């Protein structure tokens, strides 16, 4: 728009007949346009408005891109600060880890057997061990097998 306005101003200023006569003729894209001095003035006003509109669009775009660059720069700076804080925290934790003594895990101790609940392991008690009670074996004469009564041999 700015270039178009500039080209129009240059074209009008080079045309000597436009200033001297009551009408001026211009050829634009193989068309001839005749303008009176009043029409030429309003055309100049329109060209000036187009020029100002072009300047406004250009400055708005520059301001917007500047704001985006500023926002991007601040977000990158915040990200760098966050990474620096995390790295510092990592170094601090590594330093604390190096300073703390290493804890050796205890070996698995034999299970404590305390059947009489007196707080002493029955295997090391001075008293005699508890008597081992034998449970007599039972014959496999179950009557109920998978919901059916009787033995399998009886059904055959």
Z-matrix of the N, CA and C atoms (Angstrom, degrees):
N
C 1 1.449
C 2 1.528 1 109.83
N 3 1.335 2 115.82 1 -39.69
C 4 1.461 3 119.77 2 179.82
C 5 1.517 4 109.97 3 -65.97
N 6 1.323 5 117.20 4 -41.54
C 7 1.469 6 121.33 5 -179.91
C 8 1.525 7 110.02 6 -65.96
N 9 1.327 8 116.97 7 -40.91
C 10 1.468 9 120.82 8 178.49
C 11 1.523 10 110.64 9 -62.09
N 12 1.318 11 117.24 10 -43.69
C 13 1.466 12 120.84 11 179.23
C 14 1.522 13 110.34 12 -64.83
N 15 1.317 14 117.03 13 -41.29
C 16 1.468 15 119.99 14 178.52
C 17 1.516 16 111.99 15 -64.27
N 18 1.337 17 116.67 16 -41.55
C 19 1.468 18 119.96 17 179.11
C 20 1.517 19 110.71 18 -64.26
N 21 1.303 20 119.71 19 -37.52
C 22 1.461 21 123.21 20 179.02
C 23 1.518 22 110.65 21 -66.06
N 24 1.306 23 117.58 22 -43.17
C 25 1.474 24 121.09 23 179.39
C 26 1.523 25 109.58 24 -63.41
N 27 1.311 26 117.71 25 -41.78
C 28 1.473 27 121.11 26 -179.99
C 29 1.527 28 110.39 27 -66.04
N 30 1.339 29 116.62 28 -41.60
C 31 1.468 30 119.77 29 179.95
C 32 1.519 31 111.19 30 -63.51
N 33 1.303 32 118.28 31 -41.63
C 34 1.468 33 121.39 32 -179.60
C 35 1.523 34 110.36 33 -69.96
N 36 1.317 35 118.77 34 -39.19
C 37 1.472 36 120.29 35 -177.96
C 38 1.521 37 111.88 36 -71.05
N 39 1.306 38 120.10 37 -25.32
C 40 1.472 39 121.71 38 179.50
C 41 1.532 40 111.86 39 -83.26
N 42 1.312 41 116.04 40 -19.73
C 43 1.456 42 119.11 41 -178.93
C 44 1.529 43 108.53 42 -83.50
N 45 1.338 44 116.49 43 105.62
C 46 1.468 45 121.32 44 -176.72
C 47 1.524 46 111.50 45 -74.10
N 48 1.312 47 116.63 46 -26.43
C 49 1.468 48 118.67 47 -177.63
C 50 1.523 49 111.66 48 -74.04
N 51 1.363 50 117.08 49 -23.10
C 52 1.459 51 119.47 50 -178.27
C 53 1.519 52 111.05 51 -67.28
N 54 1.304 53 118.33 52 -33.12
C 55 1.470 54 120.92 53 -178.75
C 56 1.518 55 111.97 54 -82.95
N 57 1.321 56 117.55 55 -25.69
C 58 1.469 57 119.77 56 -173.17
C 59 1.525 58 113.73 57 -92.29
N 60 1.303 59 117.78 58 -25.46
C 61 1.462 60 118.98 59 -177.15
C 62 1.519 61 111.20 60 -106.63
N 63 1.315 62 115.32 61 172.05
C 64 1.451 63 120.57 62 -179.65
C 65 1.522 64 110.85 63 -76.96
N 66 1.325 65 118.07 64 -28.22
C 67 1.457 66 121.72 65 177.09
C 68 1.521 67 108.89 66 -123.83
N 69 1.295 68 115.54 67 149.12
C 70 1.464 69 121.42 68 178.20
C 71 1.521 70 107.56 69 -124.84
N 72 1.320 71 116.34 70 141.57
C 73 1.457 72 119.82 71 179.30
C 74 1.526 73 108.69 72 -116.31
N 75 1.316 74 115.40 73 136.30
C 76 1.464 75 122.53 74 -179.66
C 77 1.512 76 108.04 75 -128.84
N 78 1.314 77 115.93 76 144.07
C 79 1.449 78 121.16 77 176.71
C 80 1.527 79 107.97 78 -107.13
N 81 1.342 80 116.09 79 117.62
C 82 1.458 81 122.45 80 -178.60
C 83 1.518 82 107.04 81 -127.44
N 84 1.330 83 116.47 82 118.35
C 85 1.465 84 122.06 83 179.94
C 86 1.535 85 111.46 84 53.39
N 87 1.290 86 115.97 85 49.00
C 88 1.462 87 124.60 86 178.81
C 89 1.530 88 112.96 87 62.19
N 90 1.303 89 117.12 88 27.43
C 91 1.470 90 122.10 89 174.95
C 92 1.524 91 107.62 90 -127.04
N 93 1.251 92 115.51 91 139.28
C 94 1.457 93 120.42 92 -179.31
C 95 1.520 94 108.22 93 -99.81
N 96 1.357 95 114.58 94 128.95
C 97 1.462 96 120.95 95 -179.59
C 98 1.521 97 107.28 96 -118.78
N 99 1.346 98 117.28 97 129.21
C 100 1.466 99 121.65 98 177.46
C 101 1.523 100 108.30 99 -109.36
N 102 1.330 101 115.67 100 127.28
C 103 1.473 102 121.43 101 -177.49
C 104 1.523 103 109.52 102 -125.75
N 105 1.351 104 116.44 103 140.95
C 106 1.460 105 120.56 104 172.77
C 107 1.526 106 107.59 105 -80.00
N 108 1.322 107 116.16 106 174.31
C 109 1.462 108 119.15 107 -178.30
C 110 1.536 109 111.17 108 -64.18
N 111 1.331 110 117.76 109 -37.26
C 112 1.465 111 120.98 110 178.45
C 113 1.538 112 110.10 111 -67.61
N 114 1.334 113 116.71 112 -42.31
C 115 1.466 114 120.19 113 177.65
C 116 1.522 115 110.82 114 -65.02
N 117 1.342 116 115.57 115 -37.75
C 118 1.460 117 120.33 116 177.59
C 119 1.535 118 110.78 117 -64.71
N 120 1.338 119 116.76 118 -37.18
C 121 1.467 120 120.55 119 177.26
C 122 1.534 121 110.55 120 -63.85
N 123 1.337 122 116.41 121 -47.84
C 124 1.467 123 119.12 122 179.69
C 125 1.533 124 112.00 123 -65.38
N 126 1.309 125 116.24 124 -34.26
C 127 1.471 126 119.49 125 175.48
C 128 1.531 127 109.56 126 -63.73
N 129 1.318 128 116.74 127 -38.32
C 130 1.468 129 121.05 128 176.58
C 131 1.523 130 111.22 129 -64.42
N 132 1.348 131 116.31 130 -39.60
C 133 1.463 132 120.64 131 177.18
C 134 1.530 133 109.45 132 -63.56
N 135 1.344 134 116.01 133 -42.27
C 136 1.471 135 119.53 134 179.22
C 137 1.530 136 110.44 135 -65.22
N 138 1.326 137 116.82 136 -40.12
C 139 1.463 138 119.93 137 178.45
C 140 1.535 139 110.28 138 -64.88
N 141 1.336 140 117.00 139 -38.84
C 142 1.470 141 120.52 140 176.53
C 143 1.524 142 111.50 141 -63.96
N 144 1.344 143 116.10 142 -39.60
C 145 1.472 144 119.85 143 178.39
C 146 1.529 145 110.49 144 -65.32
N 147 1.327 146 116.41 145 -41.72
C 148 1.464 147 120.01 146 177.59
C 149 1.525 148 109.72 147 -62.52
N 150 1.346 149 116.82 148 -40.64
C 151 1.464 150 120.94 149 178.13
C 152 1.533 151 110.64 150 -61.68
N 153 1.326 152 117.28 151 -45.83
C 154 1.464 153 120.53 152 179.55
C 155 1.529 154 111.24 153 -65.91
N 156 1.334 155 117.35 154 -38.19
C 157 1.460 156 120.98 155 177.05
C 158 1.535 157 110.00 156 -62.44
N 159 1.311 158 116.79 157 -42.99
C 160 1.466 159 120.73 158 177.31
C 161 1.525 160 111.67 159 -61.90
N 162 1.337 161 117.38 160 -42.81
C 163 1.468 162 120.98 161 176.44
C 164 1.522 163 111.50 162 -61.84
N 165 1.351 164 115.93 163 -42.49
C 166 1.460 165 120.00 164 -178.76
C 167 1.532 166 110.23 165 -63.41
N 168 1.326 167 117.26 166 -45.21
C 169 1.465 168 120.81 167 179.20
C 170 1.525 169 110.28 168 -60.98
N 171 1.316 170 116.24 169 -41.38
C 172 1.456 171 120.28 170 -179.39
C 173 1.540 172 110.96 171 -64.47
N 174 1.328 173 117.45 172 -44.97
C 175 1.472 174 119.67 173 -178.83
C 176 1.525 175 112.25 174 -69.79
N 177 1.332 176 117.80 175 -35.86
C 178 1.465 177 120.45 176 176.79
C 179 1.526 178 109.71 177 -63.57
N 180 1.326 179 116.40 178 -43.10
C 181 1.464 180 119.94 179 177.43
C 182 1.513 181 112.26 180 -63.06
N 183 1.336 182 116.41 181 -40.67
C 184 1.471 183 119.91 182 178.58
C 185 1.523 184 110.47 183 -64.78
N 186 1.337 185 117.11 184 -41.42
C 187 1.459 186 120.67 185 -179.55
C 188 1.532 187 110.67 186 -65.54
N 189 1.335 188 116.45 187 -42.14
C 190 1.458 189 120.64 188 -179.88
C 191 1.532 190 110.60 189 -65.00
N 192 1.312 191 117.62 190 -45.64
C 193 1.467 192 119.04 191 179.66
C 194 1.526 193 111.03 192 -66.59
N 195 1.324 194 117.22 193 -33.41
C 196 1.464 195 120.04 194 176.03
C 197 1.530 196 110.74 195 -64.96
N 198 1.330 197 116.60 196 -42.24
C 199 1.469 198 120.08 197 178.45
C 200 1.529 199 110.54 198 -64.73
N 201 1.324 200 117.36 199 -39.52
C 202 1.470 201 120.11 200 178.32
C 203 1.520 202 110.88 201 -65.19
N 204 1.343 203 117.39 202 -41.91
C 205 1.467 204 119.99 203 177.81
C 206 1.521 205 111.23 204 -63.73
N 207 1.343 206 116.47 205 -40.09
C 208 1.464 207 120.83 206 178.79
C 209 1.526 208 110.35 207 -64.35
N 210 1.338 209 117.12 208 -42.84
C 211 1.467 210 121.46 209 178.86
C 212 1.523 211 110.49 210 -64.92
N 213 1.321 212 117.58 211 -42.98
C 214 1.460 213 121.85 212 178.70
C 215 1.527 214 110.57 213 -63.71
N 216 1.322 215 116.34 214 -41.68
C 217 1.460 216 120.53 215 178.52
C 218 1.522 217 111.46 216 -63.11
N 219 1.349 218 116.87 217 -41.49
C 220 1.467 219 119.29 218 -179.98
C 221 1.526 220 111.13 219 -69.46
N 222 1.337 221 117.49 220 -38.32
C 223 1.472 222 118.78 221 178.92
C 224 1.527 223 110.89 222 -67.52
N 225 1.324 224 117.31 223 -36.87
C 226 1.475 225 119.48 224 175.55
C 227 1.515 226 110.79 225 -65.35
N 228 1.332 227 116.20 226 -39.12
C 229 1.463 228 119.89 227 178.57
C 230 1.525 229 110.73 228 -64.94
N 231 1.334 230 117.25 229 -42.53
C 232 1.464 231 120.74 230 177.75
C 233 1.527 232 111.10 231 -63.38
N 234 1.316 233 116.32 232 -39.16
C 235 1.473 234 119.96 233 178.73
C 236 1.528 235 110.28 234 -65.34
N 237 1.334 236 117.00 235 -42.08
C 238 1.472 237 120.11 236 177.30
C 239 1.524 238 110.95 237 -62.43
N 240 1.347 239 116.44 238 -41.77
C 241 1.468 240 119.83 239 178.78
C 242 1.527 241 111.00 240 -64.11
N 243 1.341 242 116.67 241 -41.71
C 244 1.454 243 120.95 242 179.84
C 245 1.530 244 110.53 243 -63.91
N 246 1.332 245 116.94 244 -42.76
C 247 1.471 246 120.57 245 178.21
C 248 1.519 247 110.07 246 -64.87
N 249 1.332 248 117.17 247 -40.67
C 250 1.465 249 120.23 248 179.29
C 251 1.530 250 110.69 249 -63.35
N 252 1.360 251 116.69 250 -41.37
C 253 1.466 252 119.34 251 177.72
C 254 1.526 253 111.19 252 -63.95
N 255 1.321 254 117.08 253 -41.90
C 256 1.460 255 120.04 254 179.31
C 257 1.526 256 111.74 255 -65.31
N 258 1.332 257 116.69 256 -39.52
C 259 1.465 258 119.50 257 178.17
C 260 1.532 259 110.58 258 -65.88
N 261 1.341 260 116.31 259 -39.54
C 262 1.462 261 119.80 260 178.49
C 263 1.527 262 110.35 261 -64.76
N 264 1.336 263 116.42 262 -41.65
C 265 1.462 264 120.45 263 177.93
C 266 1.535 265 110.39 264 -63.70
N 267 1.321 266 116.41 265 -39.10
C 268 1.468 267 120.54 266 178.22
C 269 1.523 268 110.51 267 -63.24
N 270 1.341 269 116.45 268 -44.90
C 271 1.475 270 119.80 269 178.55
C 272 1.524 271 111.14 270 -62.01
N 273 1.338 272 116.56 271 -39.66
C 274 1.468 273 121.00 272 179.21
C 275 1.528 274 110.38 273 -64.62
N 276 1.331 275 116.66 274 -43.84
C 277 1.465 276 119.63 275 178.84
C 278 1.526 277 111.40 276 -65.82
N 279 1.331 278 117.24 277 -38.49
C 280 1.469 279 120.02 278 177.23
C 281 1.525 280 110.32 279 -64.48
N 282 1.344 281 116.27 280 -39.74
C 283 1.471 282 120.08 281 178.90
C 284 1.526 283 109.74 282 -63.72
N 285 1.342 284 117.23 283 -44.50
C 286 1.465 285 120.34 284 178.52
C 287 1.527 286 110.87 285 -63.68
N 288 1.311 287 116.56 286 -37.80
C 289 1.454 288 120.29 287 179.18
C 290 1.529 289 111.08 288 -65.63
N 291 1.328 290 116.21 289 -37.95
C 292 1.460 291 119.87 290 177.91
C 293 1.527 292 111.78 291 -68.88
N 294 1.335 293 117.25 292 -31.47
C 295 1.464 294 121.32 293 -177.78
C 296 1.527 295 112.49 294 -78.58
N 297 1.318 296 118.29 295 -31.35
C 298 1.456 297 120.25 296 -176.79
C 299 1.525 298 109.59 297 -75.03
N 300 1.353 299 116.86 298 139.57
C 301 1.461 300 118.65 299 179.46
C 302 1.519 301 110.23 300 -68.70
N 303 1.302 302 114.28 301 148.27
C 304 1.452 303 119.11 302 -178.66
C 305 1.520 304 109.58 303 -76.28
N 306 1.289 305 116.92 304 130.84
C 307 1.456 306 122.38 305 -178.82
C 308 1.526 307 107.67 306 -90.66
N 309 1.336 308 115.23 307 123.16
C 310 1.451 309 120.10 308 178.90
C 311 1.519 310 107.78 309 -88.59
N 312 1.308 311 117.37 310 124.42
C 313 1.461 312 118.25 311 -179.12
C 314 1.522 313 110.21 312 -67.94
N 315 1.311 314 114.47 313 138.27
C 316 1.465 315 120.01 314 -179.43
C 317 1.520 316 109.16 315 -70.23
N 318 1.324 317 115.26 316 144.25
C 319 1.457 318 118.59 317 177.68
C 320 1.522 319 108.20 318 -72.18
N 321 1.272 320 114.89 319 153.43
C 322 1.457 321 119.29 320 -178.22
C 323 1.524 322 109.33 321 -68.45
N 324 1.309 323 115.68 322 119.33
C 325 1.461 324 120.56 323 -179.33
C 326 1.527 325 108.88 324 -80.04
N 327 1.296 326 114.62 325 157.53
C 328 1.458 327 119.69 326 177.55
C 329 1.518 328 108.70 327 -63.71
N 330 1.285 329 117.99 328 142.91
C 331 1.463 330 119.68 329 -178.58
C 332 1.521 331 111.05 330 -63.82
N 333 1.291 332 114.25 331 141.96
C 334 1.461 333 120.82 332 -179.89
C 335 1.531 334 108.05 333 -82.53
N 336 1.305 335 114.78 334 129.44
C 337 1.464 336 120.32 335 178.08
C 338 1.514 337 107.11 336 -109.00
N 339 1.307 338 116.74 337 110.90
C 340 1.460 339 121.91 338 -178.25
C 341 1.514 340 107.42 339 -136.01
N 342 1.310 341 115.52 340 78.12
C 343 1.455 342 119.48 341 -175.97
C 344 1.528 343 112.63 342 -74.53
N 345 1.336 344 117.34 343 -28.87
C 346 1.460 345 118.82 344 -178.52
C 347 1.524 346 112.31 345 -91.29
N 348 1.341 347 117.42 346 3.52
C 349 1.462 348 124.00 347 175.64
C 350 1.528 349 112.94 348 53.60
N 351 1.320 350 116.34 349 42.28
C 352 1.457 351 119.03 350 177.01
C 353 1.525 352 111.98 351 -101.87
N 354 1.355 353 117.62 352 5.23
C 355 1.451 354 120.97 353 177.34
C 356 1.516 355 113.70 354 86.41
N 357 1.335 356 119.34 355 0.96
C 358 1.457 357 123.01 356 -179.07
C 359 1.520 358 107.48 357 -119.36
N 360 1.334 359 115.77 358 137.56
C 361 1.465 360 120.56 359 178.10
C 362 1.529 361 108.21 360 -62.66
N 363 1.305 362 116.42 361 125.94
C 364 1.458 363 121.30 362 -176.14
C 365 1.526 364 111.88 363 -63.75
N 366 1.321 365 119.25 364 -25.50
C 367 1.455 366 120.89 365 -178.00
C 368 1.531 367 112.40 366 -72.70
N 369 1.332 368 116.92 367 -23.75
C 370 1.464 369 120.12 368 -178.84
C 371 1.519 370 112.10 369 -109.46
N 372 1.319 371 117.91 370 6.36
C 373 1.458 372 120.93 371 179.95
C 374 1.531 373 109.87 372 -70.46
N 375 1.332 374 115.65 373 145.55
C 376 1.462 375 120.50 374 -179.36
C 377 1.520 376 111.79 375 -72.15
N 378 1.269 377 116.72 376 -21.05
C 379 1.463 378 119.26 377 179.86
C 380 1.513 379 109.54 378 -74.55
N 381 1.269 380 114.67 379 165.35
C 382 1.463 381 119.64 380 -179.86
C 383 1.512 382 108.55 381 -68.01
N 384 1.293 383 115.70 382 152.85
C 385 1.470 384 117.59 383 179.18
C 386 1.515 385 110.36 384 -66.54
N 387 1.246 386 113.40 385 156.07
C 388 1.462 387 119.26 386 179.84
C 389 1.520 388 108.36 387 -63.81
N 390 1.307 389 114.86 388 144.35
C 391 1.458 390 117.38 389 -178.77
C 392 1.517 391 110.11 390 -66.55
N 393 1.297 392 113.56 391 138.94
C 394 1.458 393 119.59 392 177.73
C 395 1.519 394 108.32 393 -85.02
N 396 1.291 395 116.36 394 121.65
C 397 1.454 396 120.83 395 -176.42
C 398 1.519 397 107.21 396 -95.10
N 399 1.309 398 114.70 397 126.07
C 400 1.456 399 120.08 398 177.38
C 401 1.510 400 108.83 399 -86.05
N 402 1.300 401 116.49 400 133.25
C 403 1.458 402 121.25 401 176.00
C 404 1.515 403 105.82 402 -101.67
N 405 1.322 404 116.20 403 122.29
C 406 1.465 405 117.94 404 -178.42
C 407 1.518 406 110.58 405 -64.50
N 408 1.304 407 114.91 406 142.67
C 409 1.454 408 118.51 407 179.22
C 410 1.508 409 109.60 408 -73.69
N 411 1.300 410 116.61 409 144.16
C 412 1.453 411 121.52 410 -177.17
C 413 1.521 412 108.78 411 -103.92
N 414 1.291 413 115.59 412 142.04
C 415 1.465 414 117.41 413 178.22
C 416 1.525 415 110.50 414 -67.31
N 417 1.301 416 117.21 415 150.52
C 418 1.460 417 122.56 416 -179.14
C 419 1.505 418 110.04 417 -85.47
N 420 1.281 419 116.43 418 67.35
C 421 1.468 420 121.11 419 179.82
C 422 1.517 421 109.67 420 -115.08
N 423 1.252 422 116.00 421 51.21
C 424 1.464 423 118.66 422 179.75
C 425 1.512 424 109.42 423 -69.82
N 426 1.280 425 116.03 424 134.53
C 427 1.445 426 122.07 425 -178.85
C 428 1.537 427 111.51 426 -86.72
N 429 1.316 428 116.70 427 -28.31
C 430 1.455 429 120.52 428 -174.73
C 431 1.526 430 108.41 429 -107.86
N 432 1.313 431 116.90 430 112.72
C 433 1.460 432 121.59 431 179.69
C 434 1.521 433 107.19 432 -126.90
N 435 1.291 434 116.60 433 115.02
C 436 1.466 435 123.78 434 177.07
C 437 1.519 436 111.96 435 51.14
N 438 1.313 437 116.30 436 41.48
C 439 1.445 438 120.07 437 174.40
C 440 1.505 439 115.21 438 83.62
N 441 1.340 440 117.47 439 2.60
C 442 1.464 441 119.07 440 179.16
C 443 1.510 442 108.93 441 -115.48
N 444 1.269 443 115.05 442 146.41
C 445 1.454 444 120.16 443 179.54
C 446 1.518 445 109.46 444 -90.76
N 447 1.292 446 113.53 445 147.03
C 448 1.467 447 118.36 446 175.18
C 449 1.519 448 111.16 447 96.33
N 450 1.290 449 115.25 448 168.13
C 451 1.452 450 121.33 449 -178.41
C 452 1.516 451 109.80 450 -89.23
N 453 1.302 452 115.61 451 159.57
C 454 1.453 453 119.80 452 178.54
C 455 1.512 454 111.76 453 -67.07
N 456 1.336 455 114.69 454 -36.50
C 457 1.468 456 117.57 455 -178.70
C 458 1.518 457 111.15 456 -66.92
N 459 1.329 458 118.06 457 -27.13
C 460 1.470 459 121.47 458 -179.79
C 461 1.526 460 111.39 459 -71.80
N 462 1.310 461 118.86 460 -28.43
C 463 1.461 462 121.49 461 -175.43
C 464 1.515 463 112.86 462 -81.52
N 465 1.242 464 119.34 463 -17.53
C 466 1.458 465 120.40 464 -175.96
C 467 1.471 466 113.30 465 -79.02
